[in-house]
Amino acid sequence: MILSRAILDELLRVLARKFARDADELARIAVLLNEIATFASVGRRLNVLADEPDNRILECAIAGRADAIVTGDRAMLALSAYRGVRVLALAAYLGRP
């Protein structure tokens, strides 16, 4: 798993806003992700997709030299690949029809 600080920040904001997670729970999640993820240092900002958080995902994948992005996001899936990074649905990633 490759993350960037921008992605981690967005994840924590969404968890707080949409799922009513408190500060202690968010801190535990942040610590866990810091322990298990590889963090990419993103230098170049992209403006490929209309949804800005999706652009942060692309930036992170490129900076982290990811093989693939696994997502359910339709706009990202429509790319199918970007700069050598495949964009796959979970079923395709797992090799399911």
Secondary structure per residue as TSV (DSSP state, phi and psi in degrees):
chain	resnum	aa	ss	phi	psi
A	1	M	-	360.0	129.4
A	2	I	E	-114.9	129.2
A	3	L	E	-127.1	163.6
A	4	S	-	-125.0	165.9
A	5	R	H	-60.5	-38.5
A	6	A	H	-62.7	-40.2
A	7	I	H	-69.0	-43.6
A	8	L	H	-60.5	-44.9
A	9	D	H	-60.1	-44.2
A	10	E	H	-64.4	-43.2
A	11	L	H	-58.8	-46.8
A	12	L	H	-65.3	-37.5
A	13	R	H	-63.1	-44.1
A	14	V	H	-66.0	-43.8
A	15	L	H	-60.7	-39.6
A	16	A	H	-69.1	-44.4
A	17	R	H	-76.2	-50.8
A	18	K	H	-87.9	-25.7
A	19	F	H	-121.1	10.3
A	20	A	-	50.2	44.5
A	21	R	-	-81.1	137.9
A	22	D	-	-84.6	172.0
A	23	A	H	-60.6	-38.4
A	24	D	H	-64.9	-43.7
A	25	E	H	-66.5	-40.2
A	26	L	H	-62.7	-39.5
A	27	A	H	-64.2	-41.4
A	28	R	H	-63.6	-40.9
A	29	I	H	-63.0	-44.8
A	30	A	H	-61.0	-42.6
A	31	V	H	-64.3	-46.2
A	32	L	H	-59.0	-47.9
A	33	L	H	-64.5	-35.8
A	34	N	H	-63.3	-31.4
A	35	E	H	-78.6	-35.5
A	36	I	H	-102.6	-17.0
A	37	A	S	-97.3	156.4
A	38	T	E	-94.8	131.2
A	39	F	E	-100.3	127.9
A	40	A	-	-94.8	141.0
A	41	S	-	-93.6	106.8
A	42	V	-	-88.9	125.0
A	43	G	-	-105.8	-36.2
A	44	R	S	-109.6	127.7
A	45	R	-	-82.8	139.1
A	46	L	-	-111.2	153.9
A	47	N	-	-136.9	68.3
A	48	V	-	-98.9	-42.0
A	49	L	S	-109.5	155.0
A	50	A	S	-66.8	-33.8
A	51	D	S	-85.9	113.4
A	52	E	H	-55.8	-42.7
A	53	P	H	-58.7	-31.5
A	54	D	H	-65.2	-35.7
A	55	N	H	-63.7	-36.1
A	56	R	H	-64.4	-35.7
A	57	I	H	-63.7	-46.6
A	58	L	H	-59.9	-45.2
A	59	E	H	-58.3	-45.4
A	60	C	H	-64.0	-44.4
A	61	A	H	-61.8	-41.5
A	62	I	H	-69.5	-47.8
A	63	A	H	-63.0	-35.3
A	64	G	T	-88.4	2.9
A	65	R	T	53.5	47.2
A	66	A	-	-70.6	150.3
A	67	D	S	-79.1	-36.6
A	68	A	E	-154.3	156.7
A	69	I	E	-110.1	126.5
A	70	V	E	-105.9	120.1
A	71	T	-	-151.4	163.0
A	72	G	-	-109.3	0.6
A	73	D	-	-71.5	120.0
A	74	R	H	-63.2	-39.8
A	75	A	H	-64.5	-41.0
A	76	M	H	-69.3	-41.1
A	77	L	H	-62.1	-31.4
A	78	A	H	-63.6	-24.5
A	79	L	H	-67.7	-35.5
A	80	S	S	62.1	-32.6
A	81	A	E	-163.8	153.3
A	82	Y	E	-148.3	121.1
A	83	R	T	47.7	45.1
A	84	G	T	85.0	-1.6
A	85	V	E	-101.1	117.6
A	86	R	E	-71.3	147.4
A	87	V	E	-118.5	115.7
A	88	L	E	-128.3	148.2
A	89	A	-	-74.8	158.2
A	90	L	H	-57.7	-42.7
A	91	A	H	-60.1	-43.0
A	92	A	H	-65.5	-41.3
A	93	Y	H	-60.4	-40.1
A	94	L	T	-82.7	-2.2
A	95	G	T	77.5	24.1
A	96	R	-	-96.7	147.4
A	97	P	-	-69.0	360.0
